[in-house]
Amino acid sequence: MSRQEQLLQRARSSFQAGKSKAVEHRLQQLHRLMDLLTERRKDICEALRLDLGKSQHGTELFEILVVEGEIQLALEKLSEWACPRPVEKSLLTLSAEAYVQPEPLGVVLIIGAWNYPWAVTLLPLVGAIAAGNAAVIKPSEVSCGSASVMEKFLPQYLDPDLYPVVTGGVSETQELLKLRFDHIFYTGSTAVGRLVMEAAARHLTPVTLELGGKSPCYIDRKCDLSVACRRITWGKFVNCGQTCIAPDYILCEPSIQSQVVDEVIKCIKEFYTDEPRTCEDYGRIVNQQHYRRIMALMEGSAVAYGGDADQSSCYIGPTVLKDVTAESKVMKEEIFGPVLPIITVSGLDQAIQFVNEREKPLVVYVFSNCKKVIRRVQDETSSGALLANDCLVHFTIPALPFGGVGHSGMGCYRGRHTFDCLSHLRSCLIKPLSMEAVNNMRYPPHTANKLSWARFLLLRHINVPKLWRVVQMAAMVGLGAFVVQRFLLHRH
């Protein structure tokens, strides 16, 4: 038996023993995960500095803070999420209990990504713990420093039987995918997502695939270009462009292309100085393979700014490309690096057509002061998310489901969405054995009279919570009227 099989068997045995199901245990494990982020912050920051050149403050802002917020939300809302959820009933089932009961799926496999190795690995883990599951955590081997720290410290803070960590490369991941899990949560590329889904299909295992794609960014010529470009520049070059929801390319009219270039350059210098290479807040490409891939994508395009690079340190400076076409190399795949192409279109119609001729992206960005423009982009395109007049920040709202559609992924998470994603929402109907006369309409012999009664009782739905609120309100009104009446009688 391989090590992966042993860890899975141990996790499943612990889950089947009910170890992870008690709400008190889930809360305790979430508190311990918060302790890990607090007490091992220096180790996490140092690992990310080595992996991706991230600064300490950048790490805390984009990796740790978002996970802390997720844990805090789960701690506050877990009792509510885990409670039975009453549903509307028909007159036929009015005397019965009808509700949805969330229950844990079992053992979840979480395969993390390298670009935000802590955030995109721990966010699903928060939901898995909150939902009462066991989980096998497989951090990306590409961000090896973070994987090593995770392997060392997670078992010290979380139950090692329920939440084991598996490190290693492609072969270790392939061995894990041969095993039967109850859900697989994968964050990464579309190509690998296909392999994960194929492996999961052999066991009929459900999957959540958080992938990517070329997220477009349309700039309306009438908007405030200074503000728009400031926000786009931040969204594009944070983490050295290695963000799945970074704006991949800009669409704008030819008349504003030069101004867009100038504004972006101005913001690059403001954020990262004239020498981004020496700026603490500007990161590095994760490894030589991705460095060479990104440099190759720029071939044949006109560089409006940047383009400087150093292979020995995996440094590629913030780069803006102008007059890019649909046939350019940089438009053939997701860039996932600090290169911002600008493509000119005749207007909104052509921009929408350009987006719709390609695979559905993880997010569509639109910058405009006109609500009609924003509404058209919303109505006439499809994507995992739509964000108007900003970049990335929709990910910070746990109430918004985060996920893709089509080639950009399937399923969603964040906050309660993660809890529901990693739960089985079990339908429960508890009926009494009394009132059998009501059931006669369903028993043979079937008659027109029985059908008429069935239609009346089945097609009239009752919102029990709402009905109960109406009854309570009526009772309060009645009580108030009684009190007033008694008061008036007493005065007379």
Secondary structure, DSSP 8 states (H G I E B T S, - for coil): --HHHHHHHHHHHHHHTTTTTSHHHHHHHHHHHHHHHHHTHHHHHHHHHHHH---HHHHIIIIIHHHHHHHHHHHHHHHHHHS-EE--EEGGGTTSEEEEEEEE-SEEEEE--SSSTTHHHHHHHHHHHHTT-EEEEE--SSSHHHHHHHHHHHHHHS-TTTS-B---SHHHHHHHHTS--SEEEEES-HHHHHHHHHHHHTTT--EEEE-----EEEE-TTS-HHHHHHHHHHHHHGGGG--TTS--EEEE-HHHHHHHHHHHHHHHHHHH-S-GGG-TT----SSHHHHHHHHHHTTTSEEEE---EEGGGTEE--EEEES--TTSGGGSS---SSEEEEEE-SSHHHHHHHHHTS---SEEEEE-S-HHHHHHHHHH---SEEEESSSSGGGG-TTS-B---GGGEE--BSTHHHHHHTEEEEEEEE--S--GGGGGGGSSS--HHHHHHHHHHHS-EE-HHHHHHHHHHHHHHHHHHHHHHHHHHHH-
